[in-house]
């Protein structure tokens, strides 16, 4: 996962309020239920010493946009607010957390947020008919861009006109469909060249999907996944399309985790991965980490952090060697901030897959001092 979107969080001044909340808004009593949940979160933050401005910013953001409209379909939301009341993170969660997280702390508590984030797999969803398509694009940072590609409706319908003109009308309509969908294919091709798309989901009219599949350029033809359901007509149900896209995102995320764990195991023989807190901390200090692999379940371990996120130590002797004084920080929070500071990716994996270790790392390079902890 690209965690560069967390940079504004660490650029702000702490302490921080970190919240993961259920903002479901689908029942008749949704307003009252949501207000009660948000009130409980606000009370927890106040009890922990969060200033009124911070608590109010959290409350306002959790209630914002949940009026039963499009935003009312949200299930979970993560919000981080800095000491001055600025909202420095506002993200959709994949589902509603069973128990709300509400923490006021010197460092943001981001591991629970990363575990629950909605999928951040770059992809495109194309719902096509013979006039054009609705194209939704999700980037690596989770942002969504929606656009419509429209063609010409002239001679769109194949009709039985009889006589010598029949074949002319038939071919003209077919040519128009292909021209319209050629525009859609060009748009998707442009997206595939600019973005690291992992899949392109095609839904809608069967002939439109066939034309798009047949004309897909080499840059995205292997990415195509087609489905029968979905359409562009007014009132058409998009839920099956959204559900299928979510399934594909989950499949790719699971594959990414499996590949990261496999790479940790395979690269250790060549010194290009390390396992265990001490070895990962050393690699982070040297800027070696390409991908930080954090176990989904962490213990109450701590690290020492100096004046910058990469001034890390497991024990005081490490900090003495750096000639600095360290502040005690929960290990997972320090590791996430160090990953962001060093432009490393972050993968959350089952602890059992890491052999019980809390953390591992895939390295950009190795040197004579690299110890894989074998």
VOBA-1610 file (N, C-alpha, C; in pm, whole numbers, padded with zeros to 5 digits, always signed):
BEGIN
Unk+00084-00119+00000Unk+00000+00000+00000Unk+00088+00125+00000Unk+00058+00214-00090Unk+00125+00343-00092Unk+00070+00427+00024Unk+00158+00464+00118Unk+00111+00538+00236Unk+00151+00685+00230Unk+00181+00735+00112Unk+00218+00876+00100Unk+00103+00967+00141Unk-00021+00916+00137Unk-00136+00997+00176Unk-00133+01031+00326Unk-00045+00965+00401Unk-00033+00994+00543Unk+00063+01108+00573Unk+00131+01159+00473Unk+00228+01266+00496Unk+00168+01388+00566Unk+00047+01435+00526Unk-00011+01551+00597Unk-00035+01525+00746Unk-00057+01398+00782Unk-00078+01366+00922Unk+00049+01396+01002Unk+00161+01346+00953Unk+00286+01362+01027Unk+00345+01502+01011Unk+00297+01576+00912Unk+00342+01715+00898Unk+00275+01806+01001Unk+00162+01761+01057Unk+00090+01840+01156Unk+00148+01818+01295Unk+00112+01906+01385Unk+00161+01897+01523Unk+00066+01815+01608Unk+00123+01724+01689Unk+00043+01646+01780Unk+00024+01719+01913Unk-00049+01657+02002Unk-00111+01525+01997Unk-00223+01517+01892Unk-00272+01393+01873Unk-00371+01367+01770Unk-00492+01292+01828Unk-00607+01319+01770Unk-00724+01235+01793Unk-00735+01142+01673Unk-00734+01011+01699Unk-00751+00912+01593Unk-00882+00839+01617Unk-00967+00837+01515Unk-01101+00780+01531Unk-01133+00688+01414Unk-01183+00570+01445Unk-01246+00482+01346Unk-01388+00459+01395Unk-01486+00498+01313Unk-01623+00498+01361Unk-01720+00435+01263Unk-01826+00381+01317Unk-01939+00331+01238Unk-02028+00451+01207Unk-02038+00485+01077Unk-02123+00597+01039Unk-02238+00550+00949Unk-02277+00423+00967Unk-02387+00368+00888Unk-02510+00457+00900Unk-02573+00480+00786Unk-02689+00570+00784Unk-02794+00512+00689Unk-02851+00398+00730Unk-02942+00328+00639Unk-03077+00293+00701Unk-03100+00332+00826Unk-03226+00297+00891Unk-03311+00420+00914Unk-03435+00397+00955Unk-03526+00508+00980Unk-03478+00596+01095Unk-03411+00535+01191Unk-03362+00610+01308Unk-03215+00645+01294Unk-03167+00652+01169Unk-03023+00668+01146Unk-02968+00795+01210Unk-03037+00905+01198Unk-02986+01031+01253Unk-02961+01019+01403Unk-03059+00966+01474Unk-03047+00954+01620Unk-02939+00854+01657Unk-02932+00742+01584Unk-02832+00639+01614Unk-02691+00692+01591Unk-02672+00762+01480Unk-02540+00817+01451Unk-02501+00923+01553Unk-02594+01007+01590Unk-02567+01110+01690Unk-02522+01048+01821Unk-02585+00938+01861Unk-02547+00870+01985Unk-02407+00812+01975Unk-02375+00750+01861Unk-02242+00692+01845Unk-02135+00800+01848Unk-02161+00911+01780Unk-02063+01020+01775Unk-02049+01085+01913Unk-02159+01096+01985Unk-02153+01155+02119Unk-02065+01069+02210Unk-02076+00937+02199Unk-01995+00847+02281Unk-01847+00863+02248Unk-01816+00879+02119Unk-01677+00900+02078Unk-01625+01032+02133Unk-01705+01136+02124Unk-01665+01268+02175Unk-01638+01261+02325Unk-01721+01187+02399Unk-01701+01174+02543Unk-01571+01101+02575Unk-01540+00997+02496Unk-01415+00924+02518Unk-01295+01015+02497Unk-01298+01095+02392Unk-01186+01185+02365Unk-01172+01291+02474Unk-01284+01343+02519Unk-01281+01444+02625Unk-01222+01385+02753Unk-01262+01262+02787Unk-01210+01197+02907Unk-01060+01175+02898Unk-01007+01159+02775Unk-00864+01138+02758Unk-00786+01270+02753Unk-00858+01383+02761Unk-00792+01513+02766Unk-00786+01588+02636Unk-00859+01545+02533Unk-00859+01616+02406Unk-00927+01752+02422Unk-00868+01858+02363Unk-00930+01991+02372Unk-01066+01996+02303Unk-01146+02091+02343Unk-01281+02106+02288Unk-01278+02125+02136Unk-01180+02202+02084Unk-01172+02226+01941Unk-01148+02098+01864Unk-01068+02009+01920Unk-01039+01879+01856Unk-01164+01792+01857Unk-01228+01785+01971Unk-01349+01702+01985Unk-01458+01751+01890Unk-01474+01882+01880Unk-01577+01938+01792Unk-01545+01909+01646Unk-01416+01915+01609Unk-01377+01885+01471Unk-01408+01740+01437Unk-01381+01648+01530Unk-01414+01507+01508Unk-01563+01490+01493Unk-01639+01549+01585Unk-01785+01534+01582Unk-01844+01587+01452Unk-01800+01706+01412Unk-01854+01766+01290Unk-01821+01682+01167Unk-01699+01628+01161Unk-01660+01552+01043Unk-01734+01418+01035Unk-01756+01353+01147Unk-01827+01225+01145Unk-01973+01241+01106Unk-02032+01355+01142Unk-02173+01379+01108Unk-02188+01436+00967Unk-02082+01493+00914Unk-02089+01559+00784Unk-02115+01458+00672Unk-02210+01490+00586Unk-02235+01408+00468Unk-02314+01282+00492Unk-02359+01261+00615Unk-02437+01140+00644Unk-02584+01174+00664Unk-02642+01232+00558Unk-02782+01274+00566Unk-02873+01184+00485Unk-02824+01063+00453Unk-02906+00970+00377Unk-02886+00981+00229Unk-02804+01077+00182Unk-02775+01088+00040Unk-02668+00990+00001Unk-02591+01026-00104Unk-02488+00935-00154Unk-02387+00903-00045Unk-02347+01004+00031Unk-02250+00980+00137Unk-02308+00898+00249Unk-02442+00890+00255Unk-02505+00814+00359Unk-02488+00665+00344Unk-02429+00619+00233Unk-02403+00477+00215Unk-02273+00435+00283Unk-02200+00529+00340Unk-02076+00495+00410Unk-02106+00402+00527Unk-02013+00312+00554Unk-02028+00222+00668Unk-01928+00257+00779Unk-01806+00288+00739Unk-01705+00321+00837Unk-01623+00440+00791Unk-01571+00516+00887Unk-01495+00636+00853Unk-01381+00652+00953Unk-01264+00688+00900Unk-01148+00715+00986Unk-01116+00863+00977Unk-01096+00924+01092Unk-01065+01067+01099Unk-00949+01086+01195Unk-00852+01168+01154Unk-00743+01208+01243Unk-00743+01360+01249Unk-00742+01412+01371Unk-00744+01557+01393Unk-00621+01594+01475Unk-00549+01697+01430Unk-00428+01740+01500Unk-00463+01831+01617Unk-00361+01872+01691Unk-00381+01946+01816Unk-00455+02078+01797Unk-00441+02141+01679Unk-00506+02270+01658Unk-00648+02257+01603Unk-00699+02134+01593Unk-00835+02113+01545Unk-00845+02092+01395Unk-00732+02079+01326Unk-00733+02057+01182Unk-00755+01909+01152Unk-00845+01880+01058Unk-00865+01742+01013Unk-00755+01709+00913Unk-00665+01619+00950Unk-00550+01588+00865Unk-00566+01454+00794Unk-00671+01381+00826Unk-00702+01257+00755Unk-00850+01230+00765Unk-00911+01195+00654Unk-01052+01158+00650Unk-01067+01053+00542Unk-01084+00928+00582Unk-01084+00817+00488Unk-01205+00726+00510Unk-01251+00668+00400Unk-01359+00569+00405Unk-01299+00434+00446Unk-01367+00364+00534Unk-01325+00231+00575Unk-01401+00125+00497Unk-01341+00007+00488Unk-01403-00100+00410Unk-01535-00145+00471Unk-01546-00137+00602Unk-01671-00172+00669Unk-01677-00100+00803Unk-01788-00116+00870Unk-01805-00050+00999Unk-01728-00126+01106Unk-01644-00057+01182Unk-01572-00126+01290Unk-01669-00175+01396Unk-01645-00295+01447Unk-01733-00349+01549Unk-01732-00265+01675Unk-01615-00211+01707Unk-01601-00124+01822Unk-01526+00001+01779Unk-01580+00116+01814Unk-01518+00241+01771Unk-01381+00258+01834Unk-01290+00316+01757Unk-01159+00356+01810Unk-01162+00507+01832Unk-01127+00550+01950Unk-01121+00693+01982Unk-01002+00714+02074Unk-00891+00762+02018Unk-00765+00772+02092Unk-00709+00913+02082Unk-00675+00971+02194Unk-00603+01100+02200Unk-00462+01067+02248Unk-00362+01087+02162Unk-00228+01040+02194Unk-00122+01127+02126Unk+00002+01121+02174Unk+00108+01202+02115Unk+00135+01170+01970Unk+00115+01042+01931Unk+00132+01001+01791Unk-00002+00946+01740Unk-00030+00961+01612Unk-00155+00906+01558Unk-00151+00753+01563Unk-00263+00693+01596Unk-00273+00547+01607Unk-00325+00492+01473Unk-00233+00472+01379Unk-00274+00450+01240Unk-00287+00303+01199Unk-00228+00211+01273Unk-00239+00071+01232Unk-00385+00025+01225Unk-00472+00057+01322Unk-00613+00019+01308Unk-00678+00082+01186Unk-00635+00202+01148Unk-00689+00266+01028Unk-00645+00191+00904Unk-00517+00158+00895Unk-00465+00088+00777Unk-00527-00051+00763Unk-00556-00115+00874Unk-00618-00247+00868Unk-00758-00241+00807Unk-00827-00129+00826Unk-00968-00121+00787Unk-00993-00036+00662Unk-00889+00021+00605Unk-00910+00109+00490Unk-00982+00038+00376Unk-01068+00112+00308Unk-01126+00060+00185Unk-01014+00036+00085Unk-01037-00059-00005Unk-00934-00101-00099Unk-00870+00014-00177Unk-00738+00008-00188Unk-00664+00112-00260Unk-00591+00047-00378Unk-00662-00036-00449Unk-00609-00103-00568Unk-00649-00022-00692Unk-00555+00031-00767Unk-00591+00112-00885Unk-00669+00027-00987Unk-00785+00078-01028Unk-00865+00003-01125Unk-00965+00096-01193Unk-01025+00045-01298Unk-01129+00120-01369Unk-01254+00033-01381Unk-01369+00097-01369Unk-01498+00030-01390Unk-01566+00100-01506Unk-01601+00023-01609Unk-01660+00078-01730Unk-01798+00017-01749Unk-01902+00099-01738Unk-02039+00054-01764Unk-02079+00111-01900Unk-02091+00023-01999Unk-02102+00068-02137Unk-02237+00033-02198Unk-02279+00118-02293Unk-02385+00083-02386Unk-02334+00119-02525Unk-02422+00124-02623Unk-02374+00143-02760Unk-02353+00289-02795Unk-02384+00377-02701Unk-02359+00520-02722Unk-02227+00562-02658Unk-02190+00499-02546Unk-02069+00539-02475Unk-02056+00461-02346Unk-02004+00528-02243Unk-01981+00456-02117Unk-01965+00553-02001Unk-01999+00504-01883Unk-01965+00571-01758Unk-01837+00504-01708Unk-01734+00584-01684Unk-01603+00531-01645Unk-01568+00584-01506Unk-01545+00493-01413Unk-01500+00530-01278Unk-01358+00477-01261Unk-01271+00565-01215Unk-01130+00528-01198Unk-01091+00548-01052Unk-01032+00447-00992Unk-00982+00455-00855Unk-00831+00451-00861Unk-00765+00555-00807Unk-00621+00562-00809Unk-00558+00492-00691Unk-00425+00491-00687Unk-00351+00421-00581Unk-00377+00480-00444Unk-00414+00608-00439Unk-00440+00670-00309Unk-00588+00662-00270Unk-00669+00593-00351Unk-00809+00574-00320Unk-00902+00679-00375Unk-00847+00783-00440Unk-00933+00886-00496Unk-01011+00830-00615Unk-01134+00880-00631Unk-01223+00831-00738Unk-01249+00943-00836Unk-01231+00912-00964Unk-01259+01008-01071Unk-01364+00945-01162Unk-01474+01015-01183Unk-01581+00963-01267Unk-01601+01052-01388Unk-01620+00989-01503Unk-01643+01065-01625Unk-01734+00987-01718Unk-01792+01058-01814Unk-01876+00996-01915Unk-01811+01016-02051Unk-01814+00910-02129Unk-01765+00918-02268Unk-01886+00892-02357Unk-01925+00992-02435Unk-02046+00983-02517Unk-02011+00986-02665Unk-02084+00907-02741Unk-02067+00906-02885Unk-02187+00966-02955Unk-02213+00922-03075Unk-02320+00975-03158Unk-02436+00877-03160Unk-02558+00928-03154Unk-02676+00841-03156Unk-02735+00828-03296Unk-02677+00891-03397Unk-02727+00884-03535Unk-02712+00742-03588Unk-02821+00688-03644Unk-02823+00553-03699Unk-02784+00448-03595Unk-02825+00471-03470Unk-02785+00379-03365Unk-02862+00248-03370Unk-02988+00251-03413Unk-03070+00131-03408Unk-03068+00059-03541Unk-03052-00074-03533Unk-03066-00155-03654Unk-03215-00177-03677Unk-03264-00134-03793Unk-03407-00147-03821Unk-03426-00217-03956Unk-03537-00285-03972Unk-03568-00352-04097Unk-03638-00254-04190Unk-03560-00194-04279Unk-03619-00097-04369Unk-03659-00160-04501Unk-03608-00282-04525Unk-03645-00352-04647Unk-03569-00305-04770Unk-03569-00388-04871Unk-03511-00349-05000Unk-03360-00332-04994Unk-03312-00258-05093Unk-03166-00241-05109Unk-03100-00166-04994Unk-03181-00082-04917Unk-03123+00001-04811Unk-03100-00076-04681Unk-03153-00198-04671Unk-03147-00269-04544Unk-03002-00290-04496Unk-02918-00347-04582Unk-02779-00373-04542Unk-02704-00245-04510Unk-02737-00138-04583Unk-02670-00010-04557Unk-02699+00038-04416Unk-02827+00032-04375Unk-02863+00073-04239Unk-02798-00017-04135Unk-02798-00147-04162Unk-02739-00240-04067Unk-02591-00209-04044Unk-02518-00191-04153Unk-02374-00165-04141Unk-02347-00028-04080Unk-02433+00070-04114Unk-02414+00205-04059Unk-02429+00204-03907Unk-02532+00134-03857Unk-02553+00125-03712Unk-02435+00056-03645Unk-02391-00056-03702Unk-02278-00129-03644Unk-02153-00044-03643Unk-02129+00027-03751Unk-02012+00115-03758Unk-02019+00225-03652Unk-02142+00277-03628Unk-02157+00382-03528Unk-02128+00330-03389Unk-02176+00208-03360Unk-02146+00148-03229Unk-01994+00137-03210Unk-01929+00084-03313Unk-01784+00063-03303Unk-01709+00195-03288Unk-01757+00298-03358Unk-01693+00429-03347Unk-01711+00485-03205Unk-01833+00474-03153Unk-01859+00524-03018Unk-01773+00452-02914Unk-01769+00320-02925Unk-01695+00243-02826Unk-01545+00252-02850Unk-01506+00290-02970Unk-01365+00318-02994Unk-01319+00437-02910Unk-01406+00534-02892Unk-01374+00649-02806Unk-01357+00604-02662Unk-01444+00512-02619Unk-01432+00459-02483Unk-01301+00383-02469Unk-01269+00300-02567Unk-01145+00223-02562Unk-01023+00315-02558Unk-01028+00424-02632Unk-00916+00520-02630Unk-00901+00582-02491Unk-01014+00614-02427Unk-01009+00673-02293Unk-00950+00574-02193Unk-00994+00449-02199Unk-00941+00348-02106Unk-00793+00325-02134Unk-00756+00323-02262Unk-00615+00306-02296Unk-00529+00418-02241Unk-00581+00540-02246Unk-00508+00654-02191Unk-00492+00639-02040Unk-00597+00594-01973Unk-00590+00571-01828Unk-00486+00465-01795Unk-00484+00357-01874Unk-00391+00247-01848Unk-00246+00290-01867Unk-00223+00386-01956Unk-00086+00435-01977Unk-00042+00527-01862Unk-00139+00598-01802Unk-00104+00695-01698Unk-00108+00638-01558Unk-00187+00532-01537Unk-00208+00478-01403Unk-00173+00329-01400Unk-00127+00280-01286Unk-00095+00137-01274Unk-00220+00053-01247Unk-00314+00052-01342Unk-00440-00019-01322Unk-00414-00168-01302Unk-00489-00226-01209Unk-00475-00369-01182Unk-00583-00450-01254Unk-00699-00387-01276Unk-00803-00453-01355Unk-00896-00349-01414Unk-00965-00388-01521Unk-01067-00305-01584Unk-01195-00389-01587Unk-01293-00350-01508Unk-01419-00423-01502Unk-01516-00367-01604Unk-01560-00453-01697Unk-01656-00412-01800Unk-01794-00465-01765Unk-01892-00375-01763Unk-02031-00411-01737Unk-02119-00340-01838Unk-02245-00383-01846Unk-02339-00316-01935Unk-02381-00400-02053Unk-02416-00333-02161Unk-02469-00396-02282Unk-02372-00503-02334Unk-02427-00622-02369Unk-02342-00734-02408Unk-02263-00705-02535Unk-02325-00639-02633Unk-02254-00608-02758Unk-02147-00501-02732Unk-02178-00405-02646Unk-02080-00302-02613Unk-01959-00363-02545Unk-01983-00456-02453Unk-01871-00521-02386Unk-01786-00603-02484Unk-01855-00666-02577Unk-01782-00746-02676Unk-01692-00658-02763Unk-01747-00546-02809Unk-01669-00455-02892Unk-01549-00401-02814Unk-01571-00363-02688Unk-01461-00311-02607Unk-01354-00417-02584Unk-01396-00539-02556Unk-01299-00646-02535Unk-01218-00672-02661Unk-01286-00667-02776Unk-01218-00695-02903Unk-01121-00584-02941Unk-01151-00461-02900Unk-01067-00347-02942Unk-00969-00303-02833Unk-00969-00374-02719Unk-00879-00336-02610Unk-00735-00342-02657Unk-00661-00238-02633Unk-00521-00232-02673Unk-00438-00325-02585Unk-00317-00352-02631Unk-00229-00444-02558Unk-00202-00397-02416Unk-00206-00264-02394Unk-00176-00210-02262Unk-00280-00244-02157Unk-00401-00285-02197Unk-00502-00317-02096Unk-00589-00438-02129Unk-00563-00504-02240Unk-00646-00619-02277Unk-00637-00730-02173Unk-00521-00748-02112Unk-00505-00853-02011Unk-00570-00816-01878Unk-00614-00692-01864Unk-00672-00647-01738Unk-00824-00662-01734Unk-00884-00698-01848Unk-01030-00695-01861Unk-01096-00809-01784Unk-01196-00771-01704Unk-01287-00866-01640Unk-01427-00823-01679Unk-01504-00914-01739Unk-01638-00879-01788Unk-01744-00941-01698Unk-01857-00870-01684Unk-01969-00922-01606Unk-02100-00895-01678Unk-02198-00979-01654Unk-02326-00969-01725Unk-02415-00858-01671Unk-02411-00836-01541Unk-02504-00742-01479Unk-02456-00598-01498Unk-02548-00502-01472Unk-02515-00361-01478Unk-02557-00297-01610Unk-02595-00170-01604Unk-02635-00097-01724Unk-02634+00051-01699Unk-02645+00129-01810Unk-02641+00275-01801Unk-02781+00337-01795Unk-02882+00260-01819Unk-03017+00316-01824Unk-03054+00381-01691Unk-03139+00483-01699Unk-03184+00552-01579Unk-03247+00452-01483Unk-03206+00455-01358Unk-03261+00365-01258Unk-03193+00229-01252Unk-03094+00207-01338Unk-03024+00079-01337Unk-02952+00060-01204Unk-02954-00061-01153Unk-02895-00090-01023Unk-02744-00107-01037Unk-02667-00019-00971Unk-02522-00028-00977Unk-02465-00117-00867Unk-02549-00163-00777Unk-02497-00241-00664Unk-02422-00367-00708Unk-02473-00444-00806Unk-02396-00563-00849Unk-02258-00527-00904Unk-02249-00413-00974Unk-02120-00370-01030Unk-02025-00331-00917Unk-02076-00252-00822Unk-01994-00211-00709Unk-01949-00332-00627Unk-02039-00428-00611Unk-02005-00548-00533Unk-01895-00629-00602Unk-01906-00643-00735Unk-01805-00719-00809Unk-01671-00646-00806Unk-01672-00514-00818Unk-01547-00437-00810Unk-01482-00456-00673Unk-01564-00454-00567Unk-01511-00473-00431Unk-01451-00612-00416Unk-01514-00712-00475Unk-01460-00848-00471Unk-01324-00856-00539Unk-01312-00792-00654Unk-01185-00794-00728Unk-01076-00720-00650Unk-01113-00607-00588Unk-01017-00534-00506Unk-00967-00622-00392Unk-01060-00691-00325Unk-01022-00778-00213Unk-00930-00891-00261Unk-00957-00945-00379Unk-00873-01052-00433Unk-00731-01001-00459Unk-00720-00881-00515Unk-00589-00825-00543Unk-00514-00790-00414Unk-00587-00739-00315Unk-00523-00709-00187Unk-00469-00836-00122Unk-00549-00944-00123Unk-00504-01070-00065Unk-00382-01123-00139Unk-00381-01106-00271Unk-00267-01149-00351Unk-00143-01067-00316Unk-00161-00937-00295Unk-00048-00852-00260Unk+00014-00894-00126Unk-00073-00926-00030Unk-00023-00969+00101Unk+00054-01101+00086Unk-00005-01195+00012Unk+00061-01325-00006Unk+00195-01309-00077Unk+00199-01222-00178Unk+00324-01201-00252Unk+00429-01134-00164Unk+00386-01039-00078Unk+00481-00972+00010Unk+00542-01071+00109Unk+00457-01157+00167Unk+00507-01257+00262Unk+00601-01354+00192Unk+00562-01398+00072Unk+00648-01489-00005Unk+00781-01424-00039Unk+00776-01294-00070Unk+00899-01223-00104Unk+00989-01209+00018Unk+00929-01185+00134Unk+01008-01178+00258Unk+01082-01310+00279Unk+01010-01419+00260Unk+01069-01550+00283Unk+01176-01584+00178Unk+01145-01553+00050Unk+01238-01588-00056Unk+01360-01499-00062Unk+01342-01370-00029Unk+01453-01275-00042Unk+01551-01283+00074Unk+01512-01348+00183Unk+01601-01352+00299Unk+01731-01424+00268Unk+01725-01523+00179Unk+01845-01597+00144Unk+01948-01509+00074Unk+01902-01401+00013Unk+01991-01310-00060Unk+02015-01180+00017Unk+01968-01175+00141Unk+01989-01056+00222Unk+01899-00941+00184Unk+01793-00967+00107Unk+01705-00859+00061Unk+01574-00852+00140Unk+01571-00920+00254Unk+01460-00903+00346Unk+01510-00929+00487Unk+01444-00870+00583Unk+01478-00891+00724Unk+01349-00913+00802Unk+01360-00985+00911Unk+01244-01016+00995Unk+01279-00987+01141Unk+01183-00929+01212Unk+01205-00897+01352Unk+01232-00749+01371Unk+01188-00698+01486Unk+01192-00554+01511Unk+01333-00497+01502Unk+01429-00561+01566Unk+01564-00506+01571Unk+01623-00491+01430Unk+01605-00591+01346Unk+01663-00589+01212Unk+01590-00489+01122Unk+01457-00480+01138Unk+01380-00385+01057Unk+01415-00242+01097Unk+01430-00216+01226Unk+01468-00082+01272Unk+01602-00041+01212Unk+01698-00131+01212Unk+01828-00100+01154Unk+01815-00066+01005Unk+01734-00144+00934Unk+01715-00120+00790Unk+01644+00013+00765Unk+01549+00048+00850Unk+01480+00176+00835Unk+01577+00292+00857Unk+01663+00280+00956Unk+01760+00387+00982Unk+01847+00414+00860Unk+01878+00307+00784Unk+01966+00320+00668Unk+01890+00347+00539Unk+01757+00360+00548Unk+01678+00387+00428Unk+01671+00270+00333Unk+01688+00148+00384Unk+01689+00030+00298Unk+01550-00026+00267Unk+01450+00012+00345Unk+01321-00057+00338Unk+01238-00011+00218Unk+01203-00106+00135Unk+01113-00081+00022Unk+00968-00104+00062Unk+00944-00213+00136Unk+00810-00246+00184Unk+00818-00292+00329Unk+00744-00224+00414Unk+00733-00263+00555Unk+00614-00356+00568Unk+00636-00474+00624Unk+00528-00572+00642Unk+00498-00581+00792Unk+00384-00527+00830Unk+00345-00523+00971Unk+00243-00633+01000Unk+00262-00702+01112Unk+00163-00801+01154Unk+00035-00731+01195Unk-00078-00793+01163Unk-00207-00731+01195Unk-00232-00725+01345Unk-00166-00812+01419Unk-00179-00811+01565Unk-00044-00774+01625Unk-00043-00664+01700Unk+00079-00614+01761Unk+00069-00625+01913Unk+00184-00644+01976Unk+00190-00643+02122Unk+00221-00501+02168Unk+00234-00483+02297Unk+00259-00349+02351Unk+00408-00315+02350Unk+00474-00342+02238Unk+00616-00312+02227Unk+00636-00162+02204Unk+00753-00114+02242Unk+00785+00027+02221Unk+00920+00040+02153Unk+00942+00156+02092Unk+01071+00191+02033Unk+01112+00327+02087Unk+01237+00360+02067Unk+01287+00493+02100Unk+01303+00571+01971Unk+01251+00694+01970Unk+01255+00778+01850Unk+01319+00911+01886Unk+01413+00954+01802Unk+01483+01080+01825Unk+01412+01197+01761Unk+01490+01289+01706Unk+01432+01411+01650Unk+01370+01394+01514Unk+01395+01282+01447Unk+01333+01255+01317Unk+01282+01112+01318Unk+01185+01079+01229Unk+01124+00945+01232Unk+01222+00832+01208Unk+01335+00858+01141Unk+01430+00752+01111Unk+01541+00740+01216Unk+01536+00822+01318Unk+01627+00808+01432Unk+01562+00712+01530Unk+01577+00583+01501Unk+01506+00479+01574Unk+01604+00394+01654Unk+01554+00340+01764Unk+01632+00246+01842Unk+01544+00151+01918Unk+01595+00029+01937Unk+01521-00069+02017Unk+01555-00053+02164Unk+01679-00013+02192Unk+01724+00006+02330Unk+01807+00133+02339Unk+01835+00176+02461Unk+01903+00303+02480Unk+02042+00304+02418Unk+02108+00188+02412Unk+02241+00183+02351Unk+02236+00225+02205Unk+02125+00194+02137Unk+02110+00235+01997Unk+02110+00387+01987Unk+02038+00451+02078Unk+02029+00597+02075Unk+02163+00660+02116Unk+02232+00595+02212Unk+02363+00646+02253Unk+02460+00643+02135Unk+02448+00538+02052Unk+02536+00528+01935Unk+02508+00639+01834Unk+02380+00684+01833Unk+02343+00793+01743Unk+02372+00929+01805Unk+02403+00929+01934Unk+02432+01054+02003Unk+02310+01139+02028Unk+02194+01074+02046Unk+02069+01148+02067Unk+01990+01086+02181Unk+01893+01161+02230Unk+01804+01112+02335Unk+01674+01068+02269Unk+01624+00952+02307Unk+01504+00898+02243Unk+01379+00912+02328Unk+01266+00929+02260Unk+01135+00932+02325Unk+01069+00796+02306Unk+01007+00744+02410Unk+00941+00614+02403Unk+00811+00627+02325Unk+00797+00545+02220Unk+00680+00550+02131Unk+00631+00407+02105Unk+00500+00381+02104Unk+00452+00248+02065Unk+00514+00206+01933Unk+00559+00081+01924Unk+00639+00037+01810Unk+00566+00051+01676Unk+00439+00012+01671Unk+00369+00017+01543Unk+00354+00160+01493Unk+00334+00257+01585Unk+00320+00396+01543Unk+00453+00451+01492Unk+00562+00415+01560Unk+00694+00460+01515Unk+00730+00399+01380Unk+00696+00273+01360Unk+00731+00205+01235Unk+00653+00262+01117Unk+00525+00291+01138Unk+00445+00349+01029Unk+00500+00487+00992Unk+00532+00569+01090Unk+00585+00702+01058Unk+00719+00691+00986Unk+00802+00597+01027Unk+00931+00578+00960Unk+00911+00533+00815Unk+00810+00449+00791Unk+00782+00404+00654Unk+00740+00522+00568Unk+00654+00608+00621Unk+00610+00725+00545Unk+00729+00817+00518Unk+00813+00837+00616Unk+00928+00928+00601Unk+01028+00877+00499Unk+01037+00744+00482Unk+01134+00688+00390Unk+01071+00642+00258Unk+00944+00682+00234Unk+00872+00648+00110Unk+00863+00498+00088Unk+00850+00423+00196Unk+00831+00279+00187Unk+00682+00247+00180Unk+00649+00139+00113Unk+00511+00090+00112Unk+00485+00015+00242Unk+00358-00004+00274Unk+00321-00078+00395Unk+00221-00186+00358Unk+00245-00306+00407Unk+00153-00418+00390Unk+00118-00472+00528Unk-00011-00496+00551Unk-00057-00556+00676Unk-00082-00703+00651Unk-00014-00789+00725Unk-00023-00934+00703Unk-00059-01006+00832Unk-00118-01126+00823Unk-00143-01203+00945Unk-00012-01233+01018Unk-00013-01223+01147Unk+00109-01247+01223Unk+00161-01388+01202Unk+00069-01482+01188Unk+00111-01621+01166Unk+00191-01638+01039Unk+00160-01555+00937Unk+00233-01563+00810Unk+00376-01514+00823Unk+00404-01435+00929Unk+00539-01385+00953Unk+00612-01469+01058Unk+00558-01588+01082Unk+00622-01677+01179Unk+00613-01624+01321Unk+00513-01544+01349Unk+00495-01488+01482Unk+00569-01358+01506Unk+00647-01314+01407Unk+00721-01188+01422Unk+00624-01071+01406Unk+00650-00958+01475Unk+00561-00843+01462Unk+00583-00763+01336Unk+00701-00778+01273Unk+00732-00695+01157Unk+00842-00760+01074Unk+00837-00733+00944Unk+00943-00775+00852Unk+00956-00665+00747Unk+01055-00676+00661Unk+01073-00574+00559Unk+01139-00633+00436Unk+01094-00586+00320Unk+01160-00615+00193Unk+01251-00496+00164Unk+01374-00523+00128Unk+01474-00417+00117Unk+01499-00371-00026Unk+01535-00244-00037Unk+01573-00188-00167Unk+01711-00236-00209Unk+01795-00255-00112Unk+01932-00298-00140Unk+01987-00365-00014Unk+02097-00434-00029Unk+02164-00494+00085Unk+02307-00446+00092Unk+02367-00457+00209Unk+02508-00423+00222Unk+02572-00522+00319Unk+02699-00506+00344Unk+02772-00603+00424Unk+02720-00611+00568Unk+02657-00501+00613Unk+02611-00500+00753Unk+02469-00550+00769Unk+02400-00577+00657Unk+02261-00621+00665Unk+02254-00759+00728Unk+02169-00770+00829Unk+02150-00897+00899Unk+02006-00937+00884Unk+01982-01050+00819Unk+01845-01095+00796Unk+01785-01160+00919Unk+01862-01173+01027Unk+01806-01228+01149Unk+01785-01376+01142Unk+01859-01443+01054Unk+01842-01587+01042Unk+01923-01657+01150
//
